[in-house]
Amino acid sequence: MILRVLLQITALLPLGMLHLVGAGVGRATRRLSPRFRRLLAENLACSGLAPDAGPTREALERRIAAEIGKGLLELPAIWFRSASRVERLVMDPGQWRLVDDAMREGRGVLFLTPHLGCFEIAATYAALRLPLTVLYRPPKLSWLEPLMRAARCRGQGRVAPTSLAGVRRLLKALRSGEAVGVLPDQVPGFGEGVWAPFFGRMAYTMTLIGRLQKATGCAVILACSRRLPGGRGFCLEFETLAEDLDGAEGPARLNRAVERVIRRCPEQYLWSYNRYKVPAGVTPPTPVEAC
């Protein structure tokens, strides 16, 4: 209860102040956490998006750490402010028409939101405009779960667990001409993915997206919320994916699409996420791909 009150008070602070403090937290975490620093450095080094080791690489890693910290401190503002106040933080450059066009066709929309920028705000914005079911994995910190669920169920938002029952909910929503949301770069569990290249290394990649696309004929739209400087909010960008994401080549096509949007704003990607982990029960790729 005390923690919830503290988070609600934090949500009252200006976004610019939250980002300023968050940037400091991110840079401090990079200095103090060897695991955070290692994951960030290894993933960035293999991506091909950064120069060789040196002052330039060091500066980029500091910027990335600062953006990760901003993402942490902005969460109270996204979760605890009213949906209408959160909506005012979003700048839509006119690409929402892609979603409207797909919805008018009655096809249903599958939103893919990578770990880029403020990925939480994309679902909030969409759920104010249409019925949206988001695939949901409970956080490791149990006290976060009710807060996360409440935030994601505002407006017309609903959540579906990462289980067979949850997949059925996604299918039902898409077949009803509604929208669903998935994190395409989240590591799936055993039996739910295949190995596919992602920024120079093999990553266990979900096959669910291709199966949903094939089963429903839905429109697949990449949705990214890029963080604007100075606490000015977020730029929400959409891109329709026409590729076939099912079959043997589908996961590789999916990863290439995610790579494409990350290249536009690499400093805001969550490079500290363990994207290349081997889930329990999954056989590592052979031969192991080196970056």
N, C-alpha and C positions, 0 to 999 in steps of 0.2 A: 504493500500500500504506500509506504513512504517513497519507494523508488518511483512508483507511478506518479505521485505528486511532483517529485523532482523533475521527471521527464515532461510533465505538463507545464511546469514553470519554464523549463528550457525551451519548450515550443513557442513561448511568448517572445523570445528574443528575436531580433532581426536576423534574417537569413545571412546577411553579410557578416554579422558577428559570429554566428555559428560556424560559418566557413573559415573565418579567421582563426578561431580557437581550434577547429578541426584540423586545419593545416598544420598547426603546431603539434597537435596530438599525433598526426600521421608521421611527421618527421621525427618526433621523439621515439615512436614505436620502431621506426627503422633503425635508429641508433641502438635501442635497448634490447630488441628481440632478434636473436640470430636466425631463428626460423623464418620470421617475416622477411628479413633482409635476404636470406638465401633464396627463398621462393621467388621473390620479386626479381632478384638479379638473374637467376637461372632462366626463368620464363622469358624475361625481356631479352636476354642474350640470344636465346634460340629463335626469337621472333624475326630477326633480321631488320627490325625497325629502329634499332639503336646503333650508334657508332661503336667501334671497338672500345674496350675498357680505357678509361681516362677521365679527365675533368668533364668532358661533355656527357659521357655516360653517367657519371656521378650526379651531375646536375639534373639529368632527366629522371633518374631514380628518386631524387629528392622531390621533384615535382609530382611524380606518380604517388609517392608516399603521402604528400600533402593532399592530393585529390582523394585518396582512400580515406584519410582522416575527415575530410569534408563530408564524404558520403556517410560516415558514421554519425557525425554531429548534426547533420540535416534530418536524420530520421525522426526525431521528436516532432519537428515542424511538419513533416509529411504525415505522421501517424496521429498526432493529437490536435492539429488545427482542423477546423471544419472543412468539409470537402470543397465548399465554395472558395474559401481562402487559399486552399492548396491549388485550386484551379487557376487562381490569379497569378500564381508563380510560373505558369506555363505559357511559353510563346509558341504558337502553332504557325509554321511558315506556309500554311495553306495546303498541307499534304493530307489532312484528314479526309479530303474528298475521295482519296483512294479507298478509305474504309466505307464511306457512304455509298460509293459505287458498288462495292462488293456486297454490302448489306441489301441494297435495292435488288440485286440479282437473286437474293435469297440463298446464297451459297454458304453462308457462315464464314467467319473470319478466324484464322489461327494466327494470333500475334506471337512473334518470336522476339523476346526482349533479352539481349545479352547482358552480362555483368558490366555494363558500360554507363558511366555517368550516374544519374539518379534513376536507376531502373525501377524503383518502387513507385515513382510518381506516374509512370506511364499507365499502370493499371488503374490508379485512382482517377486519372483523367478520362480513360476510356469508359470506366464503370458509371460515370456521370452521364454518359451519352447512349449506352446500350447495355443489354445484359451480358455480363462477362464472368466466365468461370475460369479461375486461375489454378493451375496445378500447384500443389502446396506440399512442401516437405517440412515437418515440424523442426524448429531449431533445436540445437543441442542443449541450449539453456531453456529449461522448461518454463521459467517465469516469463520468457519472451512470447511464448505461444499465444496466450489470450490477447496480448497487445497486437501481435501481428495479424491474427485472425480478425479482430475488430477493425483494424485499419483497412484490410483488404476486402471487407464485406460492406463497405459504405456504398451508398448509391445502389446500383444494380449489381454490385460485385458479390461473387460467391467463391468458395474455395473447394477444391477437390483433392483428396489425399493422393500421394504417389503409391497407389495400389490398384488392383484390378477394378475395384468399385469406383475409384477416381477416374480411371480411363473410361469406364462406361458413362460417367457423367459428362466427360468431355465429348464423347461420341454423340450422346443424346443432345447436348447443347448445339453442336455443329449441325446435326441433322435437322434441328429445329430452326436453323438459320440464325443462330446466335453466335457470339464470339467466345473464344477461349484464349488463355495466355500460358505460355511455356517459356522457361529459361533454356535456350537451345544449347548453351555451353555448360550446363550443369552435368556433373558426372552421374550417369545412371547406375542402377544396381545390377547385380548378376543377372544375366539373361536378357537385359533390357537394352543392350548396346552392342556395338562392334568397334574394332579399332580402325581409326581413320586419321589421316594427317591433319594436324592443326598447328600452324606456325612452325613447321619444321620438325615436329615430333608426333609420334603416334598417341592419340588421345582416345579414350573409351567414349564413344559418341552414341547418343540415344537414337534408337530406330523408331520411337513412338511418333515422331513428327511425320515421317514418311508414311507410316501406317494410317495416321489420321487423315492425311491429305488424300491417300488412295481410297480410303473407305467412304469419304464424304464429298470429295471434289471441292473442298473449301478453298477460299483464297488464303494464301500465306503471305503475311505482311511483317517485315522487320520493323520494330518500333524501338527507337533509341531516344533517350532524354539527355541531351548534352548540357552539362553544367555551364552557365554563363559566368563571366568574371564579375567581381565586385558584388556578389550576392544579388544579381539582377534576375535570378530565376533560372529557368531551364528551357532549352529549345527542343521541342518534340518533333522528331523527324520520322517519316514513314517511307518504306520502300517495298513494293510488291515483288515477290519472288515467283517467277514463272517456271523455275526448274522443277523437274520431277525429283522429289526428295526420298522416294521409295526405292527399293531394290539395292543391289550391291554397291552402286556408286552414289546412292542417295546421301549417306552420312558425309562422304567427302565433299559433295556439292554443298551440303548444309554448312560444313566448317569453312569452306571457301567464302560463302556469303557472309558469315560472321566475321571472318578475317577482314573482308572488304570494308565493313563499317568501322571496325576497330582501327584500321589504318588511317581513317579520317581524323581520329582523335585519340591516338594511342595513350596519351598521358592520363586519360580518364578510365582506362580499362582496369579491372581488378586483377592485376598481375600477381598479387599475393595469393590468389585462389589456387588451390592444388588441382589444377585442371588435368594433370597427367597422372593422377594416382591410379593404382590398380585396385578396383573394388574387391571386397572379399569374395573368394570363389572364382574370380576371373583369371584366366591364364594370361600372363603378360604377352605382349606382341613379340613375335620372333621372325627375323632377328630384330633386336631392339634398335629402333631408329635413333640415330644420333643427329644432333642439330649441327 
